[in-house]
Amino acid sequence: MIALWAAAALATTGPATTDSNCPATSSADASVQGVTVTAKPDDTQTTVDRRSYKVSKDLNAQTGNVADLLRDIPAVQVDARGNPSLQGEGSVTILIDGRPSPQFSGESLGQALQAMPADRIDRIEVMTNPPAEYRSAGTGGIINLITKRPKGAGWSGSLRMAGDTLGGGSATASLGYNAPKLSVTGDLTYRSLPGWEVDTLAQTQPDPLGGGVIDSEDTLRERWTGNYWQANASAHYEPDARTQFTGSVRVSSNAFRTAYADRFTQDDPMDVLASALDDASRERSSYATGDALLSWRRSFGEAHDLTLAAEVSGSQTNDDRIDALTPTLPAGQAASSQQILWTNRLQRDRLTADYERPLAGGQLKLGYDFEYAPGRVGQAGGSGGPAGHIVLDPSQRDVFQATETDNGAYASYERRSGRLTILAGFRAENSHYALDQLTQGISASHDYRRLLPNLHLAYDLGGGRQLTASYSWRTNSPTDHQLDPFVLSRDPLHQQAGNPDLRPDDQSRYEVAFEDRHGDRTLTVTLFYHRRRNEMNEVYASLPDGAYLEETLNAGKGQRVGAEMTVGGKLSPKVSYSLSAVGYWSQFAPSSAPSASMFGAFPTRSAGSGFGHADLSWQVTPKDLLQLDVDTTALSLDPQGYSAPTYTGNIGFRHEINDHLAWVLTAKDPFHTLRYTSVEDILAVEDRRAAIDSSRSVSLSLVWSFAGKAKDQGIDFNPEGARR
């Protein structure tokens, strides 16, 4: 593969490709990065290194969240917790307008996607093999959320209000101004997020004193209320034809209050109830993020630019949980209470420089980025009597600091030779981790160096058909909490510890695709192969008191081979459809000989699975639109078990009252089929989990908008100021 990459990089002859920073033309066919695509705003756009999907007219964008939108994107699946994957691979990097956002990092990713309103999103870009200008973080690939921009000249804006049958609601206001040299936009969003969940864990384990088995069951009922705020402001200024300044600020806050009612029971080997514990708990959690960007771009000629950018971002997570524990069997045990306080703070400062210019009939891109990211994790805990008076326990205090310093540089060259477009590049990265476990007096440091090649090929077969092929090497570095060795107590039955010796999870990705566009019909067939080493997995060990310990290990290696097919078109002038299906075979294999650790040996596991989407849109009248969609997820393997597939769907109807006002009615998961089930085998202890939550709801929204004089917006595949 390296030889193929090197040979492609030396290819010559042919004109330069279109600059990817410039909007596409509004003609029927336009050349974007050397690939012929249909440039109508409603169509899927394909370039040599990505696919872009228009989603602003999806009815999920009117009342739903970003996770709802992603469920309808080919190659993407979203699990019941809101976590996305691409072609079955997790660890997906989410960008907003081409740059990272702290709200989409770590454990909060799924929750953030479910909280963020979908009406801010105009297009979604999918890169299963991202080019060299993007950081290699995220073995699953990149999903780039392109937000809406002011339309027309002068003032424009919109107001959306929605409510649902769960008691939730949302309001979004946006305002923008366009002038010849200045563009300003801002928006403010509030969402109320009530919900509930019932989670049942059934456990079977051998009797350590005899030949029987011991059964236990933990039933958790939770109900929460959440409040989500988000504000965004950006400005773009062009003092002259060659100079551009861009600045933006984003802040968000997500706060939840949750009440739990948990009952744990355990039988003896004779199936007689032997112990029982009731846990009535309450939890207050919050997650706040903020980031700011300032960039300067100077043009020295057509497709010849230098861009400098500085960015600062930060996030803080706070969690306060109090559990009131009441043992009911055996009799005579005293009630008690315990409290856990947990905080995670992370800051990221980033400087980037990007340079591109025409060279020898092609386009050369060079870039460098520097990132400094100090983080701190803190925990305090204690216990007390049933009245709730808590005495903090010094042994439960944890302070862990991790500082990550990254240096990255890339070079890529794109050239079209006849019908063949070649984009070849490489990226060099060095990540330094300084770890300081202050509580235990342990310090460590790690350096991870990578030279990451990638290659994209596109061949125009004519008649709207093309072949593409790509290769990339992606990596996934451990997070702060995955490196912290201190045992954290997340709740009375769940403990968590990190591993300071974790290595990055690396993946090689190969892909070949055929695309055929003919009139209103599109057909895409993709074959892919992924190979991973040092695969990071969350594994579990059962503890003697019935609780379990969670830790992240480089548990093994994996591979996945599969195919994806997407077809779309019109059944009639008023009815359109889209079908997407992905099928694959995956395997997990342990990386070493069977281990004598508390987690035991991990067996080799393999399975075939798949997922898909089906969408149908009917323009009943010029002012009435009906949409139906069905989504499934695939069976997911892990070192100790699997998670079962999920199924859900949505029904939406929109009526336009006039050119500025419309209402939208949406039924989410109307048959309440979205369930979460999993099976884990932990050292002969079998865990069977089943959960159902408040996924079913009906919502009604009212949308009002206005805009100035219309102007051609084109399709911007790289928003100004965005860092790939």
Summary of the structure (lengths in Angstrom):
residues: 724
radius of gyration: 26.3
end to end distance: 24.5
largest distance: 86.4
contacts: 2508
relative contact order: 0.15
helix: 6%
strand: 66%
